[in-house]
Amino acid sequence: MNKKYNKTISIVELPTFARNTQIQIFVEDRLINQFIVNPSEEFLENQVNFTINILDELFANDQNFKKEFSY
């Protein structure tokens, strides 16, 4: 997967209850996804795909907005 986005994407890992971890994904300062890590590889792959879909939609909408309002 070789996708490039023109904004800063941050991934933050936070400790939660017991030995769990929460992952938060931000674009610039906007939280776009967060989840408690599950050791299931399928769960993690689904979260990655879900986040990438959100990013694709977000950046597609951003491009459409720029085209609509370019002078």
N, C-alpha and C positions, 0 to 999 in steps of 0.2 A: 504494500500500500504506500503510494508516494503522493500524498496530497499535501498541498501547501495552502495555508490560510494567511491573510495579510493582517491579522491581529494577534495579540498576545494571548496564548492559551496557557492557563496555569492549572496544575493538578496538585491538590493539597491533601495530605494524609493526616488525619486527626485520630488520636486515641479515643476510644469510647469505653463502655462498660466491659469489665473483665479483660479479656485479651483481644477484643474486637477492634476493628479499625474502620473509620468512615473516610471515604474518598469524596472529595468535592472537585468539580471541574468548573473553571471560570473562563469566560472570554472577556478580556479586559477586566472590568470589575463586576461583571454580571454572572451570577451562578446559573449554570445551565443544567447541571445534573449532580446528584449526590446519592450515595448508597453506602450501606454497611457491607463490608467485604464478606463474602461467603467463600469458603475454600473450594467450592465446586468450579472446575475449569469452565464448564458450560455456562454457569452464571456469569463469570467474569467476561467471557467472550460475548455474551448477550449484552452486557453493560457497555462494553467497548463499542459494539455495533450500534447500540442505541444512541450513545454519545456522538458517534460519527454521523449518524443520521441527523441528529439535532444540529451539529455543526454545519453540515451540508445545507440544511434548510435555512439556517440563520444567515449563512454567507450568500446563498442564492437570493434570499429576500433583500439582503443588504445591497447586492449588485443591482437588483431590479429597482430598488429605491434610488440608487445613484443615477441609473439611466433615466428614470422618470423625472428627476429634478436637476439634470445637468443642463446648463444654459450655454 
